[in-house]
């Protein structure tokens, strides 16, 4: 039997109490999903878990529910932050959606020297993340952090949180993509060597043009930065984010518990 649809709702009432859905959610339930009185929904608030609810009243922009029993206790995703440079809108939206599905706890856009795209609006990121969380059965929403220049991020960085730097270049400044020397270890090997299971971490993805030599040197000089390679091909930023999140979850995150 197919599970009832899920919705994110802030400040859920207690079991047995009534809830009137916000207009946008009411429109979605009544018009898009075509739910009727007596149909069940699942609701989660991002902090306390998931509850069953039954529709008691339906109009196009007025949907009321009665809260039922809790169906799942709260469980947070691993403490992983994804930092990525702004890219074209559709690709940035893809990153937010897939990072939410893959279990990133927080997302932030960082301005690098070669960033040439406008950052995705905060409200748009929130909407995409919420819809992805509803679809992917996660019980929390990723935190959307402020768009910040990379150097400011590094100045205030938590020294106890390893920063996994996806470094596609080598050390030869005059060669295409830095040549062959000085390249980072493959990410899977680097994570295994570092012993990352159960630890908090962050992943840093650069812009389409990559990091500058100065940015690379600054990042690699830091004790808590782990430079990694995502393979022999140069990946687009959205592909790199997806690949890095997948590798981290497989080696360090909650995929190991399934």
C-alpha positions as CSV (number, residue, x, y, z in Angstrom):
1,X,0.0,0.0,0.0
2,X,1.3,3.4,-0.9
3,X,2.2,5.6,2.1
4,X,0.1,8.8,2.5
5,X,1.7,12.0,1.2
6,X,4.0,14.0,3.5
7,X,4.0,17.7,4.2
8,X,6.3,20.0,6.2
9,X,4.3,22.0,8.8
10,X,5.8,24.3,11.4
11,X,4.5,24.2,15.0
12,X,2.5,21.0,14.8
13,X,-0.4,20.7,17.4
14,X,-0.7,17.8,19.7
15,X,-2.5,14.5,18.9
16,X,-6.3,15.0,18.7
17,X,-6.0,18.7,18.0
18,X,-7.0,20.5,14.8
19,X,-4.7,22.2,12.3
20,X,-5.6,24.6,9.4
21,X,-3.0,24.3,6.7
22,X,-1.4,27.5,5.3
23,X,-3.0,28.6,2.0
24,X,-0.2,27.3,-0.2
25,X,-0.2,23.9,1.4
26,X,-4.0,23.8,1.3
27,X,-4.1,24.5,-2.4
28,X,-1.5,21.7,-3.0
29,X,-3.5,19.2,-0.9
30,X,-6.9,20.1,-2.4
31,X,-6.1,21.0,-6.0
32,X,-2.9,19.2,-6.9
33,X,-3.1,16.0,-4.8
34,X,-7.0,16.1,-5.0
35,X,-7.4,14.8,-1.4
36,X,-10.8,14.5,0.2
37,X,-12.3,14.4,3.7
38,X,-11.2,11.3,5.5
39,X,-7.9,11.0,3.6
40,X,-4.7,10.6,5.6
41,X,-1.5,12.7,5.4
42,X,1.8,12.6,7.2
43,X,3.2,15.7,8.7
44,X,6.7,16.6,10.0
45,X,7.9,19.7,11.7
46,X,11.7,19.2,11.2
47,X,12.4,18.9,14.9
48,X,10.1,16.4,16.6
49,X,9.3,13.7,14.2
50,X,6.4,12.7,12.0
51,X,2.6,12.4,12.8
52,X,-0.4,11.0,11.0
53,X,-3.2,13.4,10.3
54,X,-6.7,13.0,8.8
55,X,-8.5,15.6,6.6
56,X,-11.6,16.9,8.3
57,X,-12.5,19.7,5.9
58,X,-11.5,20.5,2.3
59,X,-12.0,23.5,0.1
60,X,-9.7,24.9,-2.6
61,X,-7.8,27.1,-0.1
62,X,-9.1,25.9,3.2
63,X,-8.0,22.4,4.4
64,X,-8.3,21.4,8.0
65,X,-6.8,18.3,9.7
66,X,-7.1,16.4,12.9
67,X,-3.7,15.3,14.2
68,X,-3.3,11.6,14.8
69,X,-0.6,9.5,16.5
70,X,3.2,9.9,16.0
71,X,4.3,7.7,13.1
72,X,8.1,8.2,13.4
73,X,10.4,9.6,16.1
74,X,12.8,12.4,15.0
75,X,16.1,11.3,13.6
76,X,18.7,13.8,12.3
77,X,20.9,13.4,9.2
78,X,24.7,13.3,9.7
79,X,26.4,16.6,10.6
80,X,27.6,17.4,7.1
81,X,27.7,20.9,5.5
82,X,27.8,21.4,1.8
83,X,29.6,24.6,0.6
84,X,29.3,25.4,-3.1
85,X,30.1,28.3,-5.3
86,X,27.1,29.9,-7.0
87,X,26.5,28.5,-10.5
88,X,23.8,28.9,-13.1
89,X,20.3,28.8,-11.6
90,X,19.1,25.4,-12.8
91,X,22.4,23.8,-11.7
92,X,22.3,25.5,-8.3
93,X,18.7,24.3,-7.8
94,X,19.8,20.8,-8.7
95,X,22.6,21.0,-6.1
96,X,20.1,22.1,-3.4
97,X,17.6,19.4,-4.3
98,X,20.1,16.5,-4.4
99,X,22.1,17.7,-1.4
100,X,18.8,17.6,0.6
101,X,18.0,14.1,-0.7
102,X,21.5,12.9,0.0
103,X,21.3,14.0,3.6
104,X,23.3,17.3,4.0
105,X,22.5,19.0,7.3
106,X,23.3,22.5,6.0
107,X,23.9,24.2,2.7
108,X,25.8,27.4,1.9
109,X,26.8,29.3,-1.2
110,X,30.4,30.7,-1.0
111,X,31.8,33.4,-3.2
112,X,35.1,32.4,-4.8
113,X,37.5,34.4,-7.0
114,X,36.2,32.8,-10.2
115,X,32.5,32.7,-9.3
116,X,30.6,34.4,-12.1
117,X,27.0,33.5,-11.3
118,X,24.5,35.2,-9.0
119,X,23.8,33.3,-5.8
120,X,20.5,31.5,-5.7
121,X,18.0,33.4,-3.5
122,X,17.7,32.2,0.1
123,X,13.9,31.8,-0.2
124,X,14.2,29.7,-3.4
125,X,16.8,27.4,-1.7
126,X,14.4,27.0,1.3
127,X,11.5,26.0,-1.0
128,X,13.5,23.5,-3.0
129,X,15.0,22.0,0.2
130,X,11.5,21.7,1.8
131,X,10.0,20.0,-1.2
132,X,13.0,17.6,-1.5
133,X,12.7,16.7,2.3
134,X,9.0,16.0,1.9
135,X,9.7,13.6,-1.0
136,X,12.7,11.9,0.4
137,X,11.3,10.9,3.8
138,X,13.9,12.8,5.8
139,X,12.6,14.2,9.1
140,X,14.4,17.5,9.2
141,X,15.2,20.3,6.8
142,X,18.7,21.3,5.9
143,X,19.7,24.7,7.3
144,X,20.3,27.3,4.6
145,X,23.3,29.4,5.6
146,X,24.1,32.9,4.4
147,X,26.0,33.5,1.1
148,X,29.5,34.4,2.2
149,X,32.9,35.0,0.6
150,X,35.2,32.1,0.9
151,X,37.9,34.0,2.8
152,X,35.3,35.0,5.4
153,X,34.2,31.4,5.7
154,X,37.7,30.3,6.4
155,X,38.4,33.1,8.9
156,X,35.6,31.9,11.2
157,X,35.9,28.2,10.4
158,X,35.3,25.6,13.3
159,X,38.8,24.0,13.6
160,X,37.1,20.9,14.9
161,X,35.2,20.3,11.6
162,X,37.3,18.9,8.8
163,X,36.8,20.7,5.5
164,X,36.9,18.3,2.5
165,X,38.2,20.4,-0.4
166,X,37.3,18.9,-3.8
167,X,40.5,19.9,-5.6
168,X,40.5,19.1,-9.3
169,X,43.8,20.8,-10.1
170,X,47.5,20.3,-9.8
171,X,50.4,22.5,-8.6
172,X,51.7,23.7,-12.0
173,X,50.2,27.2,-12.3
174,X,51.0,27.6,-16.0
175,X,49.6,24.2,-17.1
176,X,45.9,23.5,-17.9
177,X,44.1,22.7,-14.6
178,X,47.5,22.7,-12.8
179,X,49.1,19.9,-14.7
180,X,49.7,16.4,-13.3
181,X,51.8,17.1,-10.2
182,X,50.4,17.8,-6.8
183,X,47.0,16.2,-7.3
184,X,45.0,15.1,-4.3
185,X,44.2,11.6,-3.3
186,X,41.0,10.0,-4.6
187,X,38.2,10.9,-2.2
188,X,37.4,7.4,-1.2
189,X,41.1,6.7,-0.4
190,X,41.5,10.0,1.5
191,X,38.4,9.4,3.6
192,X,39.4,5.9,4.5
193,X,42.9,7.1,5.5
194,X,41.4,9.9,7.6
195,X,39.0,7.7,9.5
196,X,35.9,9.8,9.1
197,X,33.0,7.6,10.3
198,X,30.7,9.3,12.8
199,X,32.5,12.7,12.5
200,X,31.1,16.0,11.5
201,X,32.5,17.4,8.3
202,X,32.0,19.9,5.4
203,X,32.5,19.5,1.7
204,X,33.7,22.4,-0.5
205,X,32.8,22.6,-4.2
206,X,34.3,25.3,-6.4
207,X,32.8,27.2,-9.4
208,X,32.8,26.0,-13.0
209,X,36.3,27.6,-13.6
210,X,37.8,26.0,-10.5
211,X,39.7,27.5,-7.6
212,X,42.6,29.9,-8.3
213,X,46.2,28.8,-7.4
214,X,46.1,31.2,-4.5
215,X,42.9,29.8,-3.1
216,X,44.3,26.2,-3.5
217,X,47.4,27.1,-1.7
218,X,45.5,28.8,1.1
219,X,43.2,25.8,1.5
220,X,45.9,23.2,1.4
221,X,48.0,25.1,4.0
222,X,45.3,24.6,6.7
223,X,45.5,21.7,9.1
224,X,41.8,20.9,9.1
225,X,41.5,20.8,5.3
226,X,41.5,17.5,3.4
227,X,42.1,17.9,-0.3
228,X,40.5,15.1,-2.4
229,X,40.1,14.2,-6.0
230,X,36.9,13.2,-7.7
231,X,38.5,11.3,-10.5
232,X,40.5,11.8,-13.7
233,X,37.8,13.9,-15.4
234,X,36.9,17.5,-14.7
235,X,33.3,17.5,-13.4
236,X,30.7,20.2,-13.5
237,X,30.0,21.8,-10.1
238,X,26.6,20.1,-9.8
239,X,28.0,16.7,-10.7
240,X,30.9,17.2,-8.3
241,X,28.6,18.0,-5.5
242,X,26.5,14.9,-6.1
243,X,29.6,12.7,-6.4
244,X,31.3,14.1,-3.2
245,X,28.1,13.7,-1.1
246,X,27.6,10.2,-2.3
247,X,31.2,9.2,-1.5
248,X,31.0,10.8,1.9
249,X,27.7,9.1,2.8
250,X,29.0,5.7,1.7
251,X,32.3,6.0,3.7
252,X,31.4,8.2,6.6
253,X,27.7,8.8,6.8
254,X,24.4,7.0,7.6
255,X,24.4,4.8,4.4
256,X,26.6,2.4,6.4
257,X,23.7,1.7,8.8
258,X,21.2,0.5,6.1
